[in-house]
Every structure is written in C-alpha cells, then in structure tokens.
Amino acid sequence: MIIRPPSEAQSLLLPVTLGCSHNRCTFCNTYKGIRFKIRSAEDIKGDIDSIASNFGWSVRRVFLENGDALACRQGMLVEIMAYLNKRFPNIERVGTYASPQNILSKSVDDLKTLKELKLGTIYLGVETGDEELLRRIEKGVTASQMVEAGRRARVAGIALSVTIILGLAGSQEGRQHALETAKVLTEIDPDFCGALTLMLEPGAPLYSEWQRGQFILASPFQCLDELRQIIAHSKFTNCFFTSNHASNYLPLRLRLPQQKDEALRFLDKVIGTKDHRTLTPEYLRAL
C-alpha cells in the first residue's frame, strides 16, 4: 500500500516503517489489520543501494513511508538519513509523515540534527483542535500536546504541513470543532494547512457508529461553514492553505492571511446560495 502526500508525487518513496505506530483513530481504516513494524537499517540501506546504482544522481527528493518514520529511534534515523545523503549526492529534501506522539519523542535538538541531514518537511495530522473530539476519535494526544508537537517541528526549522478534517464532529458540533481547530492552528502557525472533508471508510470504528445511528454526517454546507469559521478565526504568519483534496466539496488554494477577506467573501456567496450545483458532486469525491 502506497500512501503519500500529493506534494510528494515526484519523490522517491522509501519504506522505513510498515503500517501506523498509533493505528487507533476511529475515522481511519488505512492500516487496520496491519501490524506495525520498523524495517531494519540493513534492509533500508539495501533498497537505497539498489536505486542508487542506477538512479543515484537523479534523485532530488525522498519521502519516508509508510505511516510514521519518526517512530524509529533517533540513532537509526540519523544513520538512514546520512546514508541517503551519501548515496544520493543531489538530494535536496526528505519528507515524512509524523504522529504527534512521535514528534514529541524527539527533542528539538534531535529534530535539528535531522534537519541538518535534509529532513525538510513533516506532515502532521492535526484533524481537530477540539479537546473532547480528539478524545472521541482516539487521536492519543490532547490539544496542547498537538500544539507542542507542531511547534517543536517549527522551532527545529522543519517545514510543517498539517491536515484538518471538516465534518469530523458530525452534524451537531461542527462550530465548536471549527473554532477550537482555528485556535490550535493559530498556536502552531504551520507553513502549510490542508483541509479534508470526512468520508466514512467501511471497517473504521466511526463508520460503524454511523451505521448504528450514533454518528450523523454533517451536510456539505455545514462542512463549508466549518471551513469558513476556520479561515476566519485562524491567525497565520504565512500559510499556504488548501481545500483541494478530492474529498472536499469546494476546492480552494489560498495564501493566508493575504487572501483571507477574498476567501471569506467567496465562501459567504456559496454558502448563501445553498446551491448544490456549485459543489463537487458526491460521485467525484474520493478518499
């Protein structure tokens, strides 16, 4: 299974872990049934050698898969990163997904060391800033811990790309979810933020809750209202903000805060019409 951010489409995908080290989020079924494993440094180096023997000079970017390479102990990560730099002399940047727990397992100095070895981007799933909702979806951290994880990456000088999920609170508590998420985003102040819209995955615990009538999906326009509240109440220094993932009803690409007023006017117009023809139809949405 290959899972990677859209921005890593041109990167060499290097498996470092298999599965997700947390693997308990109720909305996610990606790694259910997959036992988490950290590959050996020898196996990873073997993969690097195989690629380097033919394409060593052409590799510019590398993405460490699968779920969370930062679950590796620091010494192993340094060894792998150093070997990447040795075998790919033109490497510019390495990226990885990271859970908040595993960012917090590294000190700022640890992260700075990885930065010096060209770890340039960390992708962090924030999902929500709402304390109760974080507990319900079993994210495994509090809002303050999420903020600390994000800040730790930023202090280390590593570009931080976060994701949030519209509709995650269902139809009743979306406004609270949006406002608390805006607070956390403001405190983290990421370089990039991508808004996704909840799509229920068969086999995920939240899907079962929906089947039992314990979770009611937010409507498309409720999700857009959440998006509007997040944009309106977040205070970024300089963030590239998107909602152009295939799951979303309305694609946006913004530089915030520069385009905040423009985005809010557009969202107000779309939300005000309640015209479903302005939205991405359900059959075109995808995980």
C-alpha positions as CSV (number, residue, x, y, z in Angstrom):
1,M,0.0,0.0,0.0
2,I,1.4,3.4,-1.0
3,I,0.2,6.4,1.0
4,R,1.9,9.7,0.3
5,P,1.0,13.4,0.3
6,P,0.2,14.9,-3.2
7,S,3.2,17.2,-2.9
8,E,5.5,14.1,-2.8
9,A,4.4,12.9,-6.2
10,Q,7.9,13.3,-7.7
11,S,9.7,11.9,-4.7
12,L,11.4,8.6,-4.3
13,L,9.2,6.6,-1.9
14,L,11.4,4.7,0.6
15,P,9.6,2.3,3.0
16,V,11.0,2.7,6.5
17,T,8.1,1.5,8.6
18,L,5.1,-0.7,7.7
19,G,1.7,0.5,9.0
20,C,1.0,3.1,11.6
21,S,2.5,3.3,15.1
22,H,-0.7,4.6,16.6
23,N,-3.4,3.0,14.4
24,R,-6.3,3.7,16.7
25,C,-8.0,6.8,15.1
26,T,-11.7,6.0,14.8
27,F,-12.1,7.7,11.4
28,C,-9.3,5.8,9.7
29,N,-9.2,2.3,8.2
30,T,-5.9,2.7,6.3
31,Y,-3.7,0.4,8.3
32,K,-6.3,-1.7,10.2
33,G,-5.2,-5.3,10.4
34,I,-1.6,-4.3,9.6
35,R,0.9,-5.0,12.4
36,F,3.2,-2.0,12.8
37,K,6.9,-2.8,12.0
38,I,10.1,-0.8,11.7
39,R,12.2,-2.2,8.9
40,S,15.9,-2.9,9.7
41,A,18.5,-0.4,8.8
42,E,20.2,-3.1,6.7
43,D,17.1,-3.7,4.6
44,I,16.5,0.0,4.1
45,K,20.1,0.6,3.1
46,G,19.8,-2.3,0.6
47,D,16.9,-0.6,-1.0
48,I,18.9,2.7,-1.2
49,D,21.8,0.8,-2.8
50,S,19.6,-0.8,-5.4
51,I,18.2,2.5,-6.5
52,A,21.4,4.5,-6.2
53,S,23.3,2.0,-8.5
54,N,21.0,3.1,-11.4
55,F,19.5,6.4,-10.5
56,G,21.7,7.9,-7.7
57,W,22.4,11.2,-9.5
58,S,18.8,11.8,-10.5
59,V,17.1,11.6,-7.0
60,R,16.3,15.0,-5.6
61,R,13.5,14.3,-3.1
62,V,12.8,11.3,-0.9
63,F,9.6,10.5,1.1
64,L,10.0,8.1,4.0
65,E,7.0,5.8,4.2
66,N,4.7,4.2,5.5
67,G,2.8,5.6,8.4
68,D,5.4,7.3,10.6
69,A,9.1,7.1,10.1
70,L,9.8,9.2,13.3
71,A,8.8,6.1,15.3
72,C,12.4,4.9,14.6
73,R,14.9,5.6,17.3
74,Q,17.0,8.7,16.7
75,G,20.2,6.8,16.1
76,M,18.7,4.7,13.3
77,L,17.1,7.8,11.7
78,V,20.4,9.6,11.7
79,E,22.1,6.5,10.1
80,I,19.4,6.3,7.4
81,M,19.4,10.0,6.6
82,A,23.2,10.1,6.5
83,Y,23.2,7.2,4.1
84,L,20.6,8.8,1.9
85,N,22.9,11.9,1.6
86,K,25.9,9.7,0.8
87,R,24.2,7.6,-1.9
88,F,22.1,10.4,-3.5
89,P,24.6,13.3,-3.8
90,N,22.0,15.7,-5.3
91,I,19.3,15.1,-2.7
92,E,17.5,18.4,-1.8
93,R,14.8,17.4,0.7
94,V,13.4,14.4,2.7
95,G,9.8,14.3,3.9
96,T,7.9,12.1,6.3
97,Y,4.5,11.7,7.9
98,A,4.7,12.0,11.7
99,S,2.3,11.4,14.5
100,P,2.2,14.0,17.3
101,Q,3.4,11.3,19.7
102,N,6.5,10.5,17.8
103,I,7.4,14.2,17.2
104,L,7.2,14.6,20.9
105,S,9.5,11.6,21.4
106,K,12.2,13.7,19.7
107,S,13.9,16.7,21.3
108,V,14.3,20.0,19.4
109,D,18.0,19.1,19.1
110,D,17.1,15.7,17.7
111,L,14.9,17.3,15.1
112,K,17.6,19.9,14.3
113,T,20.0,17.1,13.6
114,L,17.6,15.5,11.2
115,K,17.1,18.9,9.6
116,E,20.8,19.2,9.0
117,L,20.5,15.8,7.2
118,K,17.9,17.4,4.9
119,L,14.6,16.4,6.7
120,G,12.8,19.3,5.2
121,T,9.1,18.6,5.6
122,I,7.0,16.9,8.3
123,Y,3.3,16.1,7.6
124,L,1.2,16.1,10.7
125,G,-2.4,15.1,11.0
126,V,-4.0,17.6,13.4
127,E,-7.6,16.7,12.5
128,T,-9.2,18.9,15.1
129,G,-8.3,21.3,18.0
130,D,-11.4,20.3,20.0
131,E,-10.3,18.5,23.2
132,E,-13.3,16.3,23.5
133,L,-13.3,15.4,19.8
134,L,-9.7,14.4,20.0
135,R,-10.6,12.0,22.8
136,R,-13.6,10.6,20.9
137,I,-11.6,9.9,17.7
138,E,-8.8,8.4,19.9
139,K,-6.1,10.6,18.5
140,G,-4.0,9.8,21.6
141,V,-3.0,13.4,22.4
142,T,-4.5,16.5,23.9
143,A,-4.8,19.8,22.1
144,S,-1.9,21.2,24.0
145,Q,0.3,18.2,23.1
146,M,-0.7,18.6,19.4
147,V,0.4,22.3,19.6
148,E,3.7,21.3,21.3
149,A,4.4,18.8,18.6
150,G,3.8,21.3,15.8
151,R,5.8,24.0,17.5
152,R,8.7,21.6,18.1
153,A,9.0,20.9,14.4
154,R,8.7,24.6,13.6
155,V,11.4,25.6,16.1
156,A,13.7,23.0,14.6
157,G,13.3,24.8,11.2
158,I,11.5,22.0,9.5
159,A,8.6,23.0,7.2
160,L,5.3,21.8,8.8
161,S,2.3,20.7,6.7
162,V,-0.8,19.9,8.7
163,T,-4.2,18.4,7.9
164,I,-7.6,19.1,9.4
165,I,-10.9,17.2,8.7
166,L,-14.1,19.1,8.1
167,G,-17.2,17.3,9.3
168,L,-15.3,15.2,11.8
169,A,-17.6,16.3,14.6
170,G,-20.8,15.3,12.7
171,S,-23.8,17.5,12.2
172,Q,-24.3,18.8,15.8
173,E,-20.9,20.1,17.0
174,G,-19.2,21.5,13.8
175,R,-19.0,25.1,15.0
176,Q,-17.1,24.0,18.2
177,H,-14.8,21.8,16.2
178,A,-14.1,24.7,13.8
179,L,-13.4,27.3,16.4
180,E,-11.1,25.1,18.5
181,T,-9.3,24.0,15.4
182,A,-8.7,27.6,14.5
183,K,-7.1,28.1,17.9
184,V,-4.8,25.2,17.5
185,L,-3.8,26.2,14.0
186,T,-3.1,29.8,15.3
187,E,-0.8,28.4,18.0
188,I,1.1,26.1,15.7
189,D,1.2,28.6,12.8
190,P,2.2,25.9,10.2
191,D,3.7,26.6,6.8
192,F,1.0,24.6,5.0
193,C,-2.5,23.5,6.0
194,G,-4.8,21.2,4.1
195,A,-8.5,20.8,4.9
196,L,-10.0,17.4,4.0
197,T,-13.7,16.5,4.4
198,L,-14.7,13.4,6.2
199,M,-15.5,10.4,4.1
200,L,-16.5,7.3,6.1
201,E,-14.4,4.2,5.5
202,P,-16.0,0.8,5.8
203,G,-14.3,-1.0,8.6
204,A,-13.4,2.1,10.5
205,P,-15.0,2.4,14.0
206,L,-16.7,5.7,13.0
207,Y,-18.3,4.0,10.1
208,S,-19.8,1.5,12.5
209,E,-21.1,4.4,14.7
210,W,-22.8,5.9,11.6
211,Q,-24.4,2.5,10.8
212,R,-25.8,2.3,14.3
213,G,-27.1,5.9,14.1
214,Q,-24.7,7.1,16.7
215,F,-23.0,9.5,14.3
216,I,-24.8,11.8,11.9
217,L,-22.8,13.2,9.0
218,A,-22.5,16.9,8.5
219,S,-24.1,18.2,5.4
220,P,-22.0,19.7,2.6
221,F,-22.9,23.3,3.6
222,Q,-22.3,22.6,7.3
223,C,-18.8,21.5,6.2
224,L,-18.3,24.7,4.3
225,D,-19.4,26.7,7.3
226,E,-16.7,24.9,9.3
227,L,-14.2,25.8,6.6
228,R,-15.3,29.4,6.7
229,Q,-15.0,29.6,10.5
230,I,-11.5,28.1,10.5
231,I,-10.3,30.5,7.9
232,A,-12.0,33.5,9.6
233,H,-10.6,32.7,13.1
234,S,-7.1,31.3,12.3
235,K,-4.2,33.8,12.5
236,F,-1.3,32.7,10.4
237,T,2.0,34.3,9.7
238,N,2.3,33.0,6.2
239,C,0.4,29.8,5.4
240,F,-0.4,28.1,2.1
241,F,-4.0,26.9,2.9
242,T,-5.8,24.4,0.6
243,S,-9.1,22.5,0.5
244,N,-8.4,21.0,-2.9
245,H,-8.2,17.4,-1.8
246,A,-10.5,15.0,-3.6
247,S,-12.7,14.6,-0.5
248,N,-13.7,18.3,-0.5
249,Y,-16.9,19.9,-1.8
250,L,-15.3,23.2,-2.7
251,P,-11.6,23.5,-3.8
252,L,-9.6,26.4,-2.5
253,R,-5.9,27.4,-2.8
254,L,-5.1,30.4,-0.6
255,R,-2.2,32.3,0.9
256,L,-3.2,33.3,4.4
257,P,-3.6,35.9,5.8
258,Q,-3.1,37.7,2.5
259,Q,-6.2,36.2,0.8
260,K,-8.4,35.8,3.9
261,D,-11.0,38.5,3.0
262,E,-11.3,37.3,-0.6
263,A,-11.8,33.7,0.6
264,L,-14.5,34.7,3.1
265,R,-16.4,36.7,0.6
266,F,-16.4,33.7,-1.8
267,L,-17.5,31.3,0.9
268,D,-20.2,33.6,2.1
269,K,-21.5,33.7,-1.5
270,V,-21.5,30.0,-2.0
271,I,-23.0,29.2,1.5
272,G,-25.6,31.9,1.0
273,T,-26.9,30.3,-2.2
274,K,-27.2,26.7,-0.8
275,D,-26.9,25.7,-4.4
276,H,-25.5,22.1,-4.6
277,R,-24.6,22.7,-8.2
278,T,-21.7,24.9,-7.0
279,L,-20.2,21.9,-5.1
280,T,-18.2,18.9,-6.2
281,P,-20.8,16.1,-6.6
282,E,-20.7,13.1,-4.3
283,Y,-19.7,10.7,-7.1
284,L,-16.5,12.7,-7.8
285,R,-15.4,12.8,-4.2
286,A,-12.7,10.3,-3.1
287,L,-10.5,9.5,-0.1
